[in-house]
Every structure is written in C-alpha cells, then in structure tokens.
Amino acid sequence: MLKNYLLAIWRYLTRNSVFALINLLGLVVGTAAFLLIVQYSLHEFSYDQFWRAKENIYRLQLDRYDKGELATRWAAGSNGIGPDLKRNFPEVKAYVRMTKSNAMLSHGDTFFKEENVYYTSSGFFDVFGLKLIEGVDSTALIGPNKMILSRSMEKKYFGNEPALGKTMRNNGDTEYLITGVYEDLPAKTHMALDAMLSFATFANFQGVTEEEMNYWQWDGFLTYILLDEQTSPASLESKLPEFVIRQAGEELKQFNAGMVFHLQALTDIHLDSDFIMEFKPNGSRDTANFLLVVAFLIILIAWINYINLSTAKSIERAREVGVRKVMGSQRWHLVQQFLVESLLFNTVAVGLAVFVVVLLTPYFADLTGRPLGYELFTLKTFWIGSVVLIVVGAVFSGFYPALVLSSYKPVEVLKGRFKNTNQGVAFRKGMIVLQFVASIMLIVGTYTVYNQITYMRSQQLGVNIEQTLVIKSPNVIDSTYRATFQGFKNKLVQKAEVSYVTASSSVPGTSPDWNAGGVRRLSQGEDESNQYRVLLIDHDFIPSYGLEVVAGRGFSDEMNNEEKSLMLNESAVRMMGFENADQAINDYVVFWGDTFRIVGVLKNYRQESLKKDFDQLLFRYSKAPQGNYSVRFNTANVKTSIAQFEEAWKEFFPGNPFNYFFLDEHYEKQYKADQQFGSVFGMFSGLAIFIASLGLFGLSSLTALQRTKEIGVRKVLGASVAGILQLISKEYMLLLGVAIAMATPLSWWVMDHWLTGFANRIHLSWWIFAAPSLMVVLVAMLTVSFHTLKAARTNPATSLRTE
C-alpha cells in the first residue's frame, strides 16, 4: 500500500514540479526560520541551568525609594542584608556577597586591567557548589589576601605553569596568595567571573573584620542566598519589609529613604534583570517571547501556503480521485495517501531546513550577538522536537486538503461537473487573510523598531561625544598622583591636535556608580532629603564635553576651596525644590555631613541613552578624579596620535596598562541590543513576506489557470486586459483590505506595549501602519498581476480550444 502511495505521489510531483517546488521552498524557508529562532530562544532560556542547586538560589535585588517614589533599582544592593538574613532566618542555608574590584592584576612583568574580578565571601562555594580543580573549596576564600583564578586566567598569567601556591599583586601593592583554580564558567550565565578575591581583604581595607561589615546603606554588593528546599521564596520575601525596618529603620528614616528587597530566581536573572551594577548586559524576556511569536507566525504562514496550494490544486487532482474511487478506494485510503504526501513534504522540508540552519548559525550568532553553537543538534529534545514538528506540520497542513480531495463524488468528477465548494473557497480566503495579517504585523513591528532606534539616535544629546578618546585611569598610584596626572595632562594638551584633557569618575554612555541618599538643601529638614547620582569631575569636563551652563559658573582650578563647590543639572534643581536655576545659585546643600555651595547649573544632557529619562545629577569638583581621562582631539592620523598618547602614559604611569576606547562607539553600545533585535526582527519579517508572496504566486497562478476559459470568453466579448486584471485582482485586494483592518489594531497594541520600555519614544502615527500595508499591497499586486496578465494576453482561441 505504501509503495503505491509513494509511486502515485512521485508521478504527481514530477508532473507538477513548479507547484511542488513552491510548496517545498515555502516549507523549507519557514521551517529554517522557525528553527533558527527556536535555537536563539532555547539559548536565552537556558542561562544558569548548570548550577547544582539552581532551583533554590536567589539574588536579593534592591529597590530604593525617595519619599515613597521609586528612585533606583540595584542588582548590587545593600552590604548588610546577606549576613543579617543568615543570622535571623533558618530557611536561609547560606549566603554570598560580592563587590567589584577595580583590579589591575600583575605577576612578574605581566599585568592587565581586569573587569571581571570580585571580592567574594567564602559562602560562594556553599551557595553555588563550585568545585575547584586545584585547591580546597572550604578554605580557598577564608582569610585576607587570598584569591582564586579561572583556568583561562591561570594560563594568561602563568602560561603552562600551575598557579596554585603562587602570588599575584592587585593594583601594584596588595599581594595575594593563589589558593584555587576553577574551570571557566560556561558562556550561558549572567555572571562574569575571571577571578575572586577574599572578602576579608576588602573588609581589611575598611579597617574592620568581615563579620563587622554590616552597613545597610552601603550599596554595590551582589548578594545571593541558598534557600531550604521546603521554603517558598514568596513567603520569605513577604517577611523582608518588616525585617528591613527592624534592622535599618532608624537609618532609613534619617535619609528619608525606603528599601524594598525582591528575591530573583537565579535562572530568571538573564532575561528579567536590567538593574544598576549587573555583571554584564542581560537579555530580554520580551525579546525572546516576541521572536518566538514571530517563529510560530512564520511556520504558520508556511503551512497555510501548503494548505492553500494543495486545496487550490484539487480541481486538477479531482479526476485522479474519481478514478481511484471507481476502482474501489475507500475515503480513508485516499486520506492516508494525501497525509503520506504531506508527511513526505514536511520530512524533506525539515531535513533541508536543518541543513540550512547549520550553514546560517555562525551568521545568525553574529547578528544576535549570542554565542550560538551547534549544541542544539546534540540534544535529544531537538530531534524529538523535529519529529513532532514533522508530524504536526503534516497533520496541520495535510489533513484539510486530504479531506477535501477525498470528499469528491466520482460520478460528478468524471462527468466534468466538479467545481469548488463555497466552503472550500471561503476557507482558502480565510487562510490568505490570516497570512497577510501575520505579515503586516511583522512589517509594522520591524518599521516601529527601526523608527524608534532612528529617533533615539537622531536626538540632540546635549553633550559632544565626537572625537573623544577615553583612557581608563591608572590603578597603581601613590601620593604624587595629582601632580603626575597634571604632568600627563600638560604633555598631551601641548600637542596641536589635542584641545582638552579632562578627568572624571564617569563618562557619557555610562551610568554613574555613585548613588548618594540623604542629600538636601541646608534650609530643608532631613525628611526632605533625596537621592542623586553623583559625578566627580575636574574643571575641564564642562568645556571638553560642550555642556551648557544655564546659571552660575563652571568649576575653576583657580578658585579656593573649590572642593566644597557643587553643580547640579536641571533635573536636580527641580528635585531640590528650586523654582528655577538662578534661584539655586549660592544656596547650600548638605551632603553626607558636609556643606557645599551651589555655584552652577548645567542644562540637562544625555548621560545615558534615550531609553532612560534624565537622572538627577550632582557634580563635585576634584583636581584629579579617578576613573576616566577624556582626550578631545582632532586629527586625520588617529593611530599616530594614540601611539603618542601611549608613550606619554608609559612615562607618567609605568606599570599600568594603557586601556582606551572611543566615546562615540562606547555610547552607541547602549543601543546595541535594540539594533540586534531590529535586525533579527526585520530579517524574519522579510522571510515571512517572501513565504506569503511565494504562496500567493502559486495560488494566483492556479486561479489564472482555472479561470482560463472564463478569461477567454470575456476577451471574445470585448473585455480589455486592464479590465481582466482588475477583475482577478479585485478579489485579492478585498482580502488584503480585511487583513489590513485586522492587523492594524493588533500591531498597534503589540508595539505600544513594546514602546513602554522607553522613556523617550515615538508616537505610533498612521503612516507607521500605512507604509507597511502599502508595501504588502504592492507586493501582492505584482505577484497576482504576473499570472493574470499572462492569462489575459493569451489568445482566446487557445483558451477555448478544449471546448
């Protein structure tokens, strides 16, 4: 029986190779797009799955409030929460707290500035179950001046020699004993940990023991806890507000602040966390889910193509069905034959799609910015899923055509009195509408993403980020640092191409790490204090970055006691309760026990991307703040200038690596995730249109073929080519009109939700929906017109020859 089915299928396909190819191409492209997106989504949803007790590990995320309003959201929150939770809640089995080290590690003549080094308490091993490949877990991070390295860091500094038992220096002075080596963490983790320094060392720097470090108002500490298996995280979280008041209520009242802690499941952090002081930029659950919807829309469009083309082709297969029924075939036998045909198509399509995915994975990895590999093909679930996809695709795309074809009455068919039923025509039209609803929504989405990114990148920043090289300030310094920096600065500004050199704790494109609470005007009570973001800058920061002073003056290196001067941006002026910028000048501010005089107000500028609103910024003066040196220069020979800067650096800051970046590129990285999303979204939207057009191409060809005699009669009766084109196209244009009417409100709802994530966003004007709809109409018209014109130009004698 199967042999007969396959033989009949083969004969049919060879006689109708064009339509077979269209069907197959649509399924292959749709399935490949579906698998690529699923591969990306599986990657995103599989972060931090390798940890031993992942279901019971939670991070304490902190929301800070000012006067009852949410002010800041921290991944790295309070210093004191971890140890106090362990002491007071038996359900907390272990905790670890971590804070970033501004590390410059060295061994012998090898030294590098390292971004992923953290002071870490010994509880890391209890919480995460990390096993050292060299050293003893239980003691590796207990006590001061100890450190553990990743395998790649060991190789970086020691080559093929073992690092265990040897020493390294951090920032040129503190010596650490290497007590352990661990395998590099897998790429699919929200963490970035190249080395860990014992937390006791950090406590020593503060003049206390590790146990005495319990400051609730000191932020910047990542805290993870391991809960008892029987404990509900929601139950523990509900107890935290009262616990916070009990432990830090008086302190919070003093600063007029509020603290709310949330328990973040370890495996949710990568997709649900975009807070201050993350290890690295995370992904987005909305993006992953959005693309999964796109994947299902694309595969749905491909399957609808198959259904439409198969049912439209049914007239030509009706005689075959009639003969088979006369010869004794039962309806179920015919259904089986057509399901086998669909199964064969979907099997070949999935096989070819897998091959396409293998070829495109490296390109797709670059496009998404994710380290996608071929591990997907090693998973048993992938192959099981592929079989399920084949079966579901075969049933979904083959069952209805099989029922339609098997329902034909042999007597009517063989007498030539067969015609499509109204139900069949309506079903096909419904499928066409559904296809184009999906296609229009995808194009509107792509267009919206593109316009939002273009809008953000085209707005005035209020700060000049062009032609600026930022050098990371040195880690190894001594008591002569200020004079050394001034010597370095003077040497650079003597060069004709350099206009400014300025030092600051933060640069545009980076969120200021200093968040200061309890700041108020001298005339206000403590209950009127607020939180502000703080930057340390020198006197050249404002002219170098082209910032506008709207009241008062900028900082000066010639003024006495300038360290007690303060500048605000316009948002900070409003938060402090001033009616205008001029009113703020010469007023006084209480900042952590010290009093500062306001000397100037800066016009709001975009310290960060337009995804965020203006922060309330305070600027304090320092002759040589650490963090970043910004060099504004103008030359055609950039490489030569940088080489000269590096030569001067080595002269003034020997033993420190020369690390730099271009500020405009750095600033642009804030939009990288959105640009990647837009590129991926746009690519798959294009594929969706291609598949839908492919189906429409085949369907219009069949329609023209089935109406050849009608067209011939109309031409004999005097119809023009334009009239025939209008007649055939009118039906499709009506369907497109219905699709546009359905897609417009749906796409508006979806994209309006997406835009809520932007503080500065575009408005969804009518043309955002009109332009994609017009594009779909034009593509559909061109597709349908190709075959309609061909049929309309055929000689009527040829069309009516069979009559």
N, C-alpha and C positions, 0 to 999 in steps of 0.2 A: 504493500500500500504506500509506504513512504517513498519507495523508488518511483512509483507512478506520480506521486505528488511532485517530487523533485524534477522529474522529466517534464511534466506539464509546466512547472514554474520556469524551467530553463527555456523551453520553447517560447513562452510568453515574453520573457525578458529579452531574448535575442530579437524578437520581432518588434519590441517596443523599447529599444535601447536608450533613446533620448529620455523618455519618461523614467525609465529605471535609473538612469544616471542622475537625473534631477532629484528623485526620491532619495537615492543613496547619498548624494552630495549634501543634501539638506540634513539628513540624519547624522552624517559624519561630522559636519561642522557644528551642529547643535550639540552632539554628544561630547565632542572635544572641548567645546567652550564650557559645557557643564562640568566635565571632569577637571579642567583647569581651575575653575572657581572652587569646586569642592576640595581640591588639593590645597588651595590657599586657605580655605575656611578650616579644614582639618588642622592645618599648621597653626592657625591662630587660636583654635580652641584647645590645643594640646600643650600649652605652656605650663611648666612647673608640675607636670604629671609624674615626673620621675622620683620626687622626694618620697621617702619611706612612709611618713605619716601625713601625707598631703591633705587628707580629709579633715584633720584636726589642727592644722596650723593656720593661724590668723594673724594679720597685721593690724596694729592699732593705728587707725587713721584719725587725725585730729582736725576738727573744725573750730576755728577761733571766732568769737563773736565780739562785736563792739556795740554796747547799748542795745543788745538784743538782735542786732543785724549781723548776718554772716559777713565776716571780713576776709578771712584767708582759710585755705584748705591745704593741709600738710600731709604728705606721705611720711615725712620725718618729723615727728611731733615731740611731745614732752620727754624730757630726760627722766622724770621720776615715775612715770606710770608703770613701767615694767617691774622693777623690784617691789613696788608697793602692792601690785596685783598678786605677785607670787606670795608675799607675806600674808595677805588678807583673804585670798580665795583659794581654798584647797583644790578646786577644779582646775586651776592653772598649774600644770605639771612642771613647766619650765618656761623660761623666757630668754630672749637675747636682745640686746640693744647695740646699735651700730651707729657710728657717726663718721662722716667722710674725713679723710686726712688729706691735707694739701701736700701731697707726698712728692719728694724728689729722692728716689732711691739710688743708692750707689754701692758698688762693690769694686774695689780697686780703681781702675781708670774708667770703668763702665758706669755711666749714670744716665738716668732718664726721668723726666717728669711723668708721673703715673696718675691717671684719672680715676682708676678703679681700685683704690686702696682704702680700707675702712678700719677704724678702731672697732674691735668686736669683742664682746664678752664671751666667756667660755661656754655659756649656755647655747651657743650656736650648734654644738655637736648634739646636745640633748634635744633641741627643737627640730633640727633638720636631719639628724642622723648621718651627717657627713663622715665618711671614713677616710682617714689619711692613708696614703700609700707608703709614706715614710713618717715616722714619729708616732707619738702616743696621743690619742684623741683626748683623753681625760685631763692631761696636764699641759697640752700644747699652748693654750692661751691663758693659763693661770699665772699671775705674777707679772711684774713690769718688764718691759724691754724684750718681749718675745714676739715672734711673727711666724706665720705660715704662708707658703707660696703655692700658686698653681703650678702645674707641670710646665706650662709654656713660659712662665716667669723664671722658673729654675733654669730652663735652657737658655733664656735670654741673657741672664746674668752670669751663669756658671758653665754654659756650654754643656759638655757631656759629663762634667764632674758633678757628684752629688752635693746638694746644698745643705743637707741636714747637719747641724752642729756648727755650721759656719756663721759668719756675721755679716750684716749689712748696715749701712747708715741711712737714716732718713733726714733729709734737709741738712746734710753735712755734719750734724753734731750727734744726734741720738743714735747709739749703737744698739742693734737688735740681734738676738740670738735666734737663728732659724731652727724652730722646733718641729716643723712638719711640712710635708708637701702633699698636695691633693690633686686629683685629676681635674683638668679644666671642666668647669660647669658646662653642661650642654647648651647649645645656642638657644634652645627653647625654654628660657627662663627670664623672668623680669629682672633678675639680678645681673650685676656686672661686677665680679669679684676676682681680681687678679692676685690680691694679697690681703691678709688680715693681720692687723697689729693688736696686741693685747690691750683690752680696755683699761687695765690697771695703769698702763703707761699714760693714757690720756688723763686719768684721774690724778696721777702724779704731777702732770703739768699744771693742774688746777690747785695743787697743794693739799689734796685730800686723798683718802683711800677710795677704792672702787665702791665699797659699801656706803660711804658717806655721800657719794654723788647722787643726790636725790632732789634736783631742782625742777619743780613743776613748770616754772615759767621759762625754762631754757629749752627752746625748740631746736630741731635739727637732728633728732635721734630716731632712727628707724627701730621700731620695737615689734618683735614677733613673739607670739605665745603658742605653747602647745597645750591644748585642752584635753581633759579626760574624755575618753571615748563616749561616755554617757552624758556628757554636758551639752546642752543646747547653747549655741553661740548667742541666739536671741535672748535667752534667759540671762546670760552673763552681761550682755550689752545693756539690758534694761536696768541692771543694778549700778551701772557706771555713773550716771548723773549724781546720785546721792553720794557715791563714793568720792567723786571729784570734789564736791562741796565739803565733805568731811576732811579731805586731805589738803585741799588748796583753796578753800572758800575765802578765807581772810585775804590771802594774796590776790585772788581774782577780784575781790571787792575793791582792793586798793588800786588796781589797774583798770577798774570799770570794764572788766573783760569776762568772757564766758568761754568755757571749753566743753566740747561735746566729742566724745570718742565713739568711733564705729569699728566694728570687727569686720575686716575684709578677708574673705576666704582666700587662701594663698593662690588657688587655681583661677580666681576671678581677677587678680590684680592686673594681668597683662591687658585685658580687654575693658576693664571698668575703672581704670585709675589714671588720672592726669592731674596730679597734685604737685605741690611745691616739694622739690628735692627728691624726685623719683631717681632710681638708679640710672634709668635711661628712658627715652621716649617709648611709651607703650602703644599698643594697638587700640582699636576701637570696636566695641561690640556692635554698634550701629553699622559700621562699615562692613563688618563680617556678615551680619544678618542681611544687610542691603544687597550685598553681592550674592548671597545665597538665593534671595528672591529673584535676582537677575538670572541666576543659573536655571532655576526652575521655569522662569518665563521663556528662556531660550529653548530649553528642551521641549517645553510645551508647544512652542511655535513650530519646532521641527516635526513633532508628532502630528500636529494639526495639518501641516503640509502633506504628510503621508496620507492622512485620512481623506483630505480634500481631493488629492490627485487620484487616489485609489477609487473613491466613490464616483468622481467625475469620469473616470475611465471605464466605469461599469457598463456603459452602453456598448462599448466595443467588446466587452467580455460577456455580454448577455447571451450571445449565440453559443459561446462555449458552455455556459452554464445550462442553457436549454438542452443542448445535445447530451450533456452528461446526465441530466435528469431523465431524459428519454431512455438512456442506456441503463438506467437503474440506480444511479447515485442518489443516496439519501441526503437530506439537507445537512445533517450533521457531518457527513463526509465532505461536503463542499466547504462547510465552515472550517473543518480541520485543515483542508488544503490551503485556504487563504490565511489561516493563522500560522501554518508552517511557513508560508511565503513571508509573512510579516516577521516571524521569528528569525528566518534566514537573513532578511534585510537588517534587522536590528543587531544580530550577531556580527555580521560583516561590518556594520557601522561602528559598533563598539570596538571591535578589533582594530579597525583603521584609526579610530579616534584615539585609542591608547598609543598607537604609533605616533600620531600627530602630537600628543601630549608629551611624549618622550623627547621629540625634536624641539618643542617650544618651551619646555620647562626652564632652561637657562635664560632665555629671553624674558619669560614671564617673571622669573625671580628678580631680574634687574628692574623690570617695570614696577613690581610691587615693593622692592626694597626688602624682601624677606629671603632668608637663606633656604629656599626651596630646593630639595634634592630629589632623589629617586626612591627615598624610603617608603613612599606611598605604595610603590609596586611590590614591596616586600611584606606588606600587611595582608594577613588573611582576610581581614574585613573588607579590603579594597576589592579583592577578587570575588568575594561573596556578594558585595555590593554591585559589582559589574554584572554578575549573573542575574541579580534582582532587577537591575536596570534593563537588561535584555528582555527579561520575562515581562516586566511591567510595560516596557515600550512596545513589545509585541502584542500584548493584550489590549493596551490602550489604543494603539494606532491600527491594530488589525481586526479587532472584534467587530466594530461597527461596519467597516467595509465588507467583512465576511458575512455578516447578517444581511446586508443589502444585496449582495451578489447572490447569496443562496436563496433569497426570497423570490426570485424571478419565476414567473409561471412559464413553463416550457412552450405551451401552445401559443401564448401571446408573443413570446420572443421569436419563435420560429416562423410566425406569420408576419413578423416585422412591425407588429403594432406596439412594441415596447416604447415606453417613454419614462423619464424620471418622475418620481412622485413628488407631490408638493412638500411632503415631509422631508424628503432627501435634499431637495433644493434649499429648503429653509435651514436644515442642519448645516449644509455647506456654507451658506451665507453667514450663519452664526459663528462658524469657525473662522471665517475670514475676518469678521468684526473683532473677534477675540484676539486674533493675531495682531491686528493693527492697533488695538487698544494697548497691548503689551509693547509694541514697537514705539508708539507715540510716547508712552510713559517713559521708556528708556531714553529716548532722544531728548525729551523735556528735562529729564534728570541730568543728562550729560550737559545740556545747554545751561542749566541752572548752576551746576558746579563750576563750569568754565567761567560764567559771568561773575560768580561770587569771588573766585580766585582773582580774576582780572580786576574786579572792583577793589579788592584789598590791596593789590599790588600797584594800583594806579593812584591811590590816595596820597595826599601830602602827609609826610611823616612828621614834619616839624623839626627834623633833625637830619643833618647831612651825613650820610653813611658812605659816600663815594670816596674813592682814592684814600682809603684809610687802612693801614696795616696795624693789627693789634698783636703785640708781643706779650706773652704771659710773663708776669713779673717774677723775679728770682726767688727761689726758696732759701738758698744759702745766703744769709745776710749777717751783718754784725752791727756794732754801734755806729759805724760810719755810713750806714745805708743812705741816709738823706743826702749827704754830701756826694756819695757815689752816684746816686740817681741823678743829682743835679749835673755832675760831670758828664754822664752819659747823655743827658738831655741836651746840654750845651753843644756837645760834639755833633749830635745829629742835626740840630737846628742851624748849625753853621753851613750845612750843605744847601746848595741853591734850590734843590728840588723839595726840601722839607720846609713846610710852613709852620707846623706846630708839633710838639710832643707833649702829651698830657697823660697823667696817671689817674686811675680811678678804680674803685672796688668792683664796678660793673660797667659793661658797655651796652649800647643799644642792641636789642636782639636777645638779651639775657635778663631773666627775672632777678632783681636784687635779692641776695640771700638774707640781708639784714631786715628783719621784721621787728619793729620796736613798738611795744604797747605801753600804755600809761603816759603817753605824751600829751601835754595840754598847754594852753596859754597860762601865763603866770596869774592872770586875773580870774581864771576859772578854778572851780573846785575839782577834787580828784574824781568825782563822779562824772565829770565832763571830758575825761581823757579819752583818747582814741589810739588806734594802731595805724602806723605808717610804714611804708617801705623806705629804706634809708640807703643813700649812696655817699661814699666818701670820694671827694674829687679835689683836684688842685685848681689853681686859678686859670689854667689854660683850657680846661674842659669845655667851658661855655663857648668861647670863640672858636675852638677847634671843631666843635660839632655844629656850629651855626645856630645855637639855641637863642631864642628871643627873650630878652629881659623886659617884662612888661611893667615892672615897677621897681624902684630902688636901683641897686647896682649888683654886679657880679663880684666874685671873690677877688682879692688882690693879695699878692705876696709882699706888698709894701706896707700893709696895714698892721698895726699892733694888735695882739690878742685876736687875730682872725679865726683861731680855732674855736672861739666862742660865738662865732657868727653862724647864721643859718639861712638857707634859702629854701623856698617852697615852690611847688608848681601850683597851678590854678586850682586843681582838684583838692590839694591840701589846704589851700586858702579857704575854700568853701567848707571843708570838714571842720576847720578850726572856728568857724562861725563869723569870719570877717565878711563885711558887705561887699568889699572889693579889694583888689590887690594893693592899692595905695594905703588903705586902712591898716594893712598888715605891717607895713614898713616901720621899723623901730619898736615894734611890740616885742614882748619877751615870751619865750617858750621854755617850759620845764621839761627836761629830757633826762630821765633816769637820775634825778637828783641834782643835775647841773642846769644852769640857766643860760639860755642862748638868745642873742638878739637877732631878729629877722632883718636882714639887710637887702634882700631882693626876692622878686617873684618871677619865675620862669613861665612862659607860655606852655601849656600842655603839649607834650610831644610823645611820639610813639616809642616808649622804651621797649615795648613788646609789640607783637603783631596785632593787626586789627581784629583778630579773633577775640581779644580781650578789650575791656574798657580802660580808660585812663586810671592808673593807680594814683593814690595819694603819696607823692614823693617828697621826702626831705633830703636836702643836700648839706652835708657838713664838710668843712674845709680841712684839708690835710696837705702839708707840703709835699709828701711823697706817699700817697696811699698805695697799698699793695693790692695786687690782683691783675691789673692790665695796664700796659703802656700803649697808647694810641698814637700812631705816627701818621700825620697827614702829609702826603707828598704827591708830587705831580711830575711824572717823567715817563718817557716812552721806553726807557730801558729799565724795566722793573727788576729783572734778575740781578743786574749790576748793583742797583741801589740796595736790594735786600742783602747781597753779599757784603756790602759796606756796612750795613746795619749790624750784621752778624759779627763782623770784625771788631766793631766798637763794643758790642756786647761782651765778647770774649775778653776784651781789655778791661772792662769795668766789673763784669760779673763772672769771673772764671769759676769753673766748677758747676755752672748752671746751664742746663740745656736751653738752646735758642728755639723756642716754640712760638709759632705765629700763625695767624690766619687773616684773610681779607674780610673786612667787616661786612661788605655788601653780600658776600657769599654766606657768611655766618647768619646774617639777618634773614636771608632768603630761605634758610633751612627750616624756619618756623612754619613755612607753607608746604614743606616737602610732602608730608603725609597727605594733605589735601590734593596736591598736584598728582601724587601717585594714584589716589582714589579716582580723581577725574580722568586720568589716562586709562586706567583699567575699566572704569565705567564706560568711557567713550568707546574703547575698543570693542567691548561686548555689545554695546548698543548698535555699533556698526554691523557686527555679525548678525544681530537679531534682524536688522533691516535687510541684510543680504539674504538671510534664510527666508524671511517673509516674501521678499521680492522674487526669490527663486520659485517659491510655491505659486505666487501669482503669475509668474511667467509660464509655468506649466499649465496652470488652470486656465489662463486666458487662451493658451494655445488649444486646449481641448474644447473650450467654449467656441472658439472660432471654427474649429474643425466640425463640431456638432451642429453649428448653425450655417455651414457652407451653403446648403441648398436654399435656406431662408435668405441668405445674403444674395445668392444668385437670382432668386425670384424678385427681390427688391430692386436689384440693378436692372433687370428686364423691365420692371415697372417704372424705371426712371430715377431711382434713388441715387444720390451722389455719394462719392467716397466719404466726404465730410459728414453727410447725414448718417451713413452706416457707422462711422467711427463714433458719432455722438450716441447712437442707439446702443451700441455694445458697451461704451464707456459709462453711460448713464447709470447702469446697474451697479458698477463698482464704485462710482463716485458717491452714490447714495449710501453704500455700505461704509465707505470712508467717512462720510458725514456723521453717521451713527457712532463710529469708532472715536472720532474726534470729540463728539458730545459726551461720550462716556469717559474718555481718557483725561479730559481737561480737569474736571473736579478731583478725580483720583490723584493725578500727578500734582495738582496744587496742594492737596492735603499732605502727601508724602514729602514733597520738597519744602513746604513750610515747616514741617516738623524738623527736617534736617537743618534748616537755617536757624533754628532756635539755639544752636550751639555757637553762634557768632554774635558777639556784642555789636559789631558793625556789619550789617547785612544789606543785601539788595532787596528791593521790593519786587514781588512777583507780578510784573506788568503783563499786559495782554500779549505783547509781542513775544514773550518767552514761550507762550503756548502756540501763538500763531505761526512763528517761524518754523518750528519742528513739524507742525501739522501741514504747512505748505510744502515742506520738503518731502514728506511722506506722500502727499497728493501728487507731486511732480514725478516722484519715482514710480508710483503706481500707474500714472498716466502713460509714462514712457514704456513701462512694461506691457501694459494692456494694448497700447497703440501698435506695438511692433507686430503682433499677430493679427490684430484687427485690420490694419492697413494691408497686410499681406493677403488676407482673405478678401478684402474689399476690392483689391486690384485684380483679383483672379477673373478671367474671362467667364461670364455666366454660362457659356456653352460647356465649359469644363466642369463647372459646379453642378450643372443639371444633367450631365451625361448619363448618370445611372438611373434617371427617372424614365 
